Amino acid sequence: MTLANLKQFLGQKDQLQFMLPDGSMVPAHAHVTEIGSVRKHFIDCGGTLRDEYRVSAQLWVSVDTDHRLKADKLLRIIQLAEEKAGIEDGEIEVEDQGTTIQRFGLEAAGEVLLLTNRQTACLAEDQCGIPAAKEKRSLSDLGKAATCCTPGGSCC
């Protein structure tokens, strides 16, 4: 989800609900403690220079269980971040405190914002010796091929 998508989502909602990838809900009294941007300038293992930009949001749960962050308040925080910190549109990454700091993607899922697991990947597989993925075939399909190769058949 991009920042523009999130702003559109927030403009249509009153309450905010965040769901973790395991289906559990982030407590309703969570705070969004920061909105920022992260630029990453790096070289991949194949020698290609790359730039990456993400909008970062941080969730934090405190002891103030009466707190509720409404959609319009988060929208104002985002607008302030755009104005004061120069935050631009980009993919959103959400940090949440689990056992360690976890980073998630973000998707709209009906009335909730779903924190999605992110995966790493090699960006230069063609240059670092990663074998091509093998075609997966069903064992039942292999059995069909074997039946055509019978003694006296013309397949061999």
N, C-alpha and C positions, 0 to 999 in steps of 0.2 A: 504494500500500500504506500502510495506517495503522500507527502504532506498535503497536497491539493485534494487528494481523495479523502484524507482524514478530516480536513476542514469542511468538506461537503457533507460527510457523515455527521459531524458534530452539529452542523447547522440544522439537521433534521431530528436531533435527539434532545432529550432533557437530561436524563440520568446517564451515567457511564458505568459500564460493566466490562471488566477484562476477564477473559478465560484463558487459563494456562493450557498447554498442549495436552495434558492428561485429563482435561475436562473439568478440573476444579476451578473455582472462581477466585480471583484475587479479591481479598477482603474489600468491601464497599468503602471502607474508610481510608483506602490507599491514597497517597499523595502523588502527583506528578511533580517531582522536585526540580527537574530541569528540562529544558528544551535547548538543544544545541546542534552543532554540525560537526562532522568528523570527515576530514580529508585524509586520504591515505595515498601516498605516492610511493610506489614500490616497483621492483623488478621481479618477474616470475622466474621459475626455474628454467625456462627456455630462453631467457635473456630479453624478454619484451618488457619495456617500461610501461607502467600502467598507473592510472589515476582512478580513485574511487571516491564518491561523495555520498554521505548518508546524513539524514536528520536523526539525531539521537534524542530519545526521551527516557527519563528514568522514573521508575515506580518505586515507592517506598511506603512501607506499612509501619505506622507508629502505634502508640498506645491510645491516641485520641479517637476512640471508636465512634464519637458523635460526628466526626468530620465526614463530609460528602462532597466530592468534586463533581460539579455539574458540567455538562457538555459546553454550555456557553462560557463558563469560567475558563475551561481549557482552551477554547477557541480564542479568548482574549489573551491568554498567556502566549499562544502561538503567534498571534498578531503582534504582540509586543516583541517577541523574539525576532520576528521578521523585520520589524522597524528598528529595534535597538542593536541587535546582534547580526543583522544582515543574513539571517537564515533564508536559504533558497529552497525551492521545491526539490525533493529527492525522496528516495526510498527511506522508509522509517525503520529504525532499529530501536527496540525497547529493551532497556536493562531492568532486571528484576532481581531482588535478593532471594535466592534459594539457599542451598547449602553453600554455594559460592555465587558470585555475580554471574547471572545468566543473560545472554543476549538472544533476542527473538525478533522475527519478522512480525508484521502486523497485517491482519486481514479483517474486513467487516464480515460478520457472520450473523445476519439477521439484526437483532437488537444489541449484540455484544461485539466487542473488539477481541478477536482471537489472537493470542500470542502464538506464533508458529515457530517450530524448530527450524533452524538454519543448518545447512550442511557445508562442509568444506569440499573443495574439488581442486584438482590440478588444472591449471589454466593452460598448460603446454603439454598435454598428454602425447601429442604427436612427436615431441622432441625429447621426452624423457623415458621412453621405453615402456610405456604402459601398453600392454597388449589390448587389441581391439576386443570388445565384448563378444563373447561367443553367442551364437544363436541358440535360444532355448527351445528345445523340442520336447514334446510330450512323449512319455514312454509308449503310450498307446499308438502314437504315430509311427514309432520305430517298429512296432510289431507288424503294422500294415506293410511296411517296406520289406520286412523279412519274409512275408508270405508270398511275395511275388518271386522271390529267389528260391524256387523249389527245384529239386532235381528234375532235369529235363526242361526247365523254364529257359527263356531266352534272355534273362537279365544279366547273366554272368559271362 
